[in-house]
């Protein structure tokens, strides 16, 4: 395939123009989630008296801890709803637990 098809023909895009890039820097791999949330979060401005709360506050310091806490509490929440308190030392097949599989895929896609 590499000999027959071109994958990324950068010469079709023309010369490099830095004005077309939204951010001048690219984050390291460990901040990609935070950077992605900051880029796609809606622009919610809040005005409290003389203070302005920028949209970046809602995306990173307010939303990400909620996401991490929900991810940490998910096993306890699932244990409470399914009433399954037995010890699980082996991995389960996705077809054996379809609700957990669908919620996991939904979380990864989100």
C-alpha positions as CSV (number, residue, x, y, z in Angstrom):
1,X,0.0,0.0,0.0
2,X,2.8,2.4,0.8
3,X,4.1,2.2,-2.8
4,X,0.7,2.8,-4.4
5,X,-1.2,5.3,-2.1
6,X,-0.2,8.6,-0.7
7,X,-1.1,9.0,3.0
8,X,-0.4,12.6,3.9
9,X,0.3,14.7,0.8
10,X,1.4,17.9,2.6
11,X,2.3,19.6,-0.7
12,X,-1.4,19.8,-1.5
13,X,-1.9,22.2,1.5
14,X,0.5,24.8,0.2
15,X,3.2,26.6,2.2
16,X,3.2,26.7,6.0
17,X,1.1,29.5,7.4
18,X,1.2,29.9,11.2
19,X,-1.9,32.1,11.1
20,X,-4.1,29.0,10.4
21,X,-3.2,27.3,13.7
22,X,-5.4,28.0,16.6
23,X,-2.7,27.4,19.3
24,X,0.9,28.1,19.0
25,X,2.0,25.2,21.1
26,X,1.1,21.6,21.3
27,X,0.8,19.9,24.7
28,X,2.7,16.8,26.0
29,X,0.9,13.5,25.9
30,X,-0.1,13.6,29.6
31,X,-2.1,16.9,29.1
32,X,-3.9,15.9,25.9
33,X,-7.2,15.2,27.8
34,X,-7.1,18.6,29.5
35,X,-6.2,20.4,26.2
36,X,-9.0,18.6,24.4
37,X,-11.6,19.5,27.0
38,X,-10.4,23.1,26.9
39,X,-10.8,23.2,23.1
40,X,-14.2,21.6,22.8
41,X,-15.9,23.0,26.0
42,X,-18.6,25.5,25.3
43,X,-17.8,29.2,26.0
44,X,-19.7,29.6,29.3
45,X,-18.8,33.0,30.8
46,X,-20.2,33.8,34.2
47,X,-20.2,37.2,35.8
48,X,-20.4,37.4,39.6
49,X,-20.3,41.1,40.6
50,X,-17.0,42.5,39.5
51,X,-15.5,39.0,38.8
52,X,-15.6,37.2,35.5
53,X,-15.2,33.4,35.6
54,X,-13.7,32.4,32.2
55,X,-14.7,29.4,30.3
56,X,-11.3,27.7,30.9
57,X,-12.3,27.5,34.6
58,X,-15.3,25.3,33.8
59,X,-13.4,23.1,31.5
60,X,-10.3,22.2,33.5
61,X,-10.5,22.9,37.3
62,X,-14.2,22.4,37.6
63,X,-15.1,19.7,35.1
64,X,-12.1,17.4,35.1
65,X,-12.2,16.7,38.9
66,X,-15.8,15.7,38.5
67,X,-14.8,13.4,35.7
68,X,-12.0,11.8,37.7
69,X,-14.2,11.4,40.8
70,X,-16.9,9.7,38.8
71,X,-14.3,7.3,37.2
72,X,-13.0,6.5,40.7
73,X,-16.5,5.9,42.2
74,X,-17.8,3.9,39.3
75,X,-16.9,0.5,40.8
76,X,-18.7,1.3,44.0
77,X,-21.8,2.7,42.1
78,X,-21.9,-0.4,39.9
79,X,-21.6,-2.7,43.0
80,X,-24.5,-0.9,44.6
81,X,-26.8,-1.1,41.6
82,X,-26.0,-4.6,40.6
83,X,-25.9,-6.0,44.2
84,X,-22.8,-8.1,43.1
85,X,-20.5,-8.2,46.1
86,X,-18.6,-11.4,45.2
87,X,-14.9,-11.5,44.6
88,X,-13.9,-11.3,40.9
89,X,-10.3,-12.4,40.3
90,X,-10.7,-13.1,36.6
91,X,-11.6,-10.9,33.7
92,X,-15.2,-11.2,32.4
93,X,-16.1,-11.5,28.8
94,X,-18.0,-8.5,27.4
95,X,-20.9,-10.6,26.4
96,X,-21.3,-11.6,30.1
97,X,-21.7,-8.0,31.3
98,X,-23.3,-6.1,28.5
99,X,-24.2,-3.0,30.6
100,X,-20.7,-2.6,31.9
101,X,-19.3,-3.1,28.3
102,X,-21.7,-0.5,26.8
103,X,-21.0,2.0,29.6
104,X,-17.2,1.5,29.2
105,X,-17.4,2.0,25.4
106,X,-19.6,5.1,26.0
107,X,-17.0,6.5,28.4
108,X,-14.2,5.9,26.0
109,X,-16.0,7.5,23.1
110,X,-16.9,10.5,25.3
